């Protein structure tokens, strides 16, 4: 006990660490949320610091949990441990969140909830609990949290702001999901404190060199200093003969614990093994299992006397390394016996999944009964949204399958689940396990399909299209419907890969898809998409237009199965923009954005928020676009989603500030080239062409536009044509411009929409003279005025005004240039606004440089919240839509009111314009 008090005294003298923890507690008392990761090696004192913090938070509610290595495969196990005492507030959550959390915890039945909707539910629950007094949540051994719990808790941690909730994680090496959270690194004790602690344990004089070696090799680790000398006699320590070869500090600590275990009675070691195998710490369960092994109640006395184990209200080891030492010291038969006893002691109706996991650990070899239990557990885990847990259960089921054919089938199922969980390496390993057994033709095709899906999901790079085409060809005689879906996946993958696709480019995919068997019945919407896109590449736009137009309208307007719509709507957008169908493009994006928000599907939501941000940018509402981009980036950070920042690149290009735009564009191009994502390269080059046309750097714009137009099948290439025509006409390269105009005429002719025809009329006017030019400019202004693309309309006014000035019609030119300058300034297109200003000066008019209004004072998130409040949403509704807590929304709105100098939500209608995308849904 004296050594223990020395340890606590040494730890709690740490002023730096204590100050950091005290600062967090003061923030909670002031109503500010905080998250912190306390990082350090095993035994360095993280747990002691958490104890200090919990004691210092006597005026707060404290919730605790700890990760357990043996529970890493049980979905939401750690989260349930933390939240179980707080569930009396569950009924205060909005219904979708309440349902999601209830399903995740197995309290109710229902469809698998999106894990990020569960995260929002946890955030709301914590905020509710903190309404009365601050809430401190302490999670020890966070490196052992199950994946679902870690993801949900980190999601909540990243969104803490105006609610008095603290989330503190202690971890040896925090996982990737914790990256970006504030960290406090706990290091070893200073030398003076380390020597004092060592002297408190070793009661005789040590040789100075031996003492120095112990201090150096333990690196000031308090637990190592306490435990290493135990079990060594004075002779071994005094001369250094007990010091082993170089080991890591945790290994030394564990070795010290193992020496102490060897001195305990056999029954005590057996009891500790049962406790080590069951990390919930339920004493009733541990004693029931111990009874099945014939372990008497007196077995606990020796472990408790030695301070290694407590068995009162909860079974707890002194340190996680004690658990590790106990488990690793036991033989394999001893471990299996412990797990078998625990499985028999668990109520199969109350906790079937934990029982199945123990049965699997107890199995000495293949066991079909255990495999059946594991498959049932996988189904339950999937129903709760625990895809990673389902994958782990299925993998263990495959490993315990004796016959080769069933083992391969189960390995394929486990690989599919691992892919869905984002565990791409595990999925690849399971495919190898499946391939080791006999596979029939359909299983071989499924294996090929999974390889292609893994390639696309992991990097969206150049390898995926060819792999998916290969799989589709194998599937054709076996499952025609799945083959057609796989061809559509391959087409989209080839779109992403673009110029890097190699053998699996759009031509190869489209030719193969054209030879695929037709649909068995009436074509489904994905069938129309596949046929239209394949025809687009193999036969041209004119032949493809009716199919693409019909497919786009179906996805925009008609009722189709939800799963089908969610899977293929990104491809339907390609169809819409290819035929210049602005209405269907907007309708598809708005529909999916609304649907994903309502369902809480953040992994898909980020795609549609980015899509709406890009469309909103082009339509000229930069403030709304910036707030959408901020939302998308926040969701991407919270979910770990990696997505090319196309909307941010486009906003930068239209914005026209070269110092901001050029580095971003170059960085995205570099990253996309490394990843083999040709579509991101092409998109960025198009944005660069817009940037340089705005700046009047036409040679640069021409080079970027030519590069972006290299792959003519892709929609970005046709969008690059107007930039190419403008740049070429301004640099005197008429032949280039005329050739590009012919290609633009063919591209826009299939849609016959105001968007496409307006762009074509503006581009043709650049290469026309006299009345023909004026007629084309007027047509462009008229047509683009009927679209929502304010940026393109403003550019039509600019080009018309420039032409009028060169024609010597200064008064007419001023009218067009004033309109263009005003629109560019209001939108925030700085380079184009400056170009219009220079033209106005050339007509003899004095023009001041103008800036956008006070809306620019708002941060993107404040603008997002303000717009939703303007649309009539309440704080809880805004919170649910933006995955924040209501209190955080209230905090941001207060800042909005101050910045806009208003006092009520009603005044937001005058302070902010209407965007359309933020209207409340029915």
Secondary structure by P-SEA (a helix, b strand, c coil): caaaaaaaaaaaccaaaaaaaaaaaaaaaacccbbbbbcccccccaaaaaaaaaaaaccbbbbbbbbbcccccccaaaaaaaccccccccccccaaaaaaaaaaacccccccccaaaaaaaaaaaaaaaaccbbbbbbbcccccccaaaaaaaaaaaaacccccbbbbbbbccccccccccbbbbbbcccaaaaaaaaaacccccccaaaaaaaaaaacccaaaaacccccccaaaaaacccccccccaaaaaaaaaaaaaaaccaaaaaaaaaaaacccccaaaaaaaaaaaccccccaaaaaaacccccccccccccaaaaaaaaaaccaaaaaaaaaaaaaaccccccaaaaaaaaaaacccccaaaaaaaaaaaaaaaaacaaaaaaaaaaaaaaacccaaaaaaaaaaaaaaaaaacaaaaaaaaaaaaacccccaaaaaaaaaaaaaaaaaaccccccaaaaaaaaaaaccccaaaaaaaaaaaaaaaaaaccccccccaaaaaaaaaacccccccccaaaaaaaaaaaaaacccccaaaaaaaaaaaaacccccaaaaaacaaaaaaaaaaaccaaaaaaaaaaaaaaaaaacaaaaaaaaaaaaaaaaaaacaaaaaaaaaaaaaaaaaaacccccaaaaaaaaaaaccccccaaaaaaaaaaaaaaccaaaaaaaaaaaaaaaaaacaaaaaaaaaaaaacccccaaaaaaaaaaaaaaaaacaaaaaaaaaaaaaaaacccccaaaaaaaaaaaaaacccaaaaaaaaaaaaaaaaccaaaaaaaaaaaaaaaaaaacaaaaaaaaaaaaaaaaaaacaaaaaaaaaaaaaaaccccccccccccccccaaaaaaaaaaaacccaaaaaaaacccaaaaaaaaaaaaaaacccccccccccccccccccccc
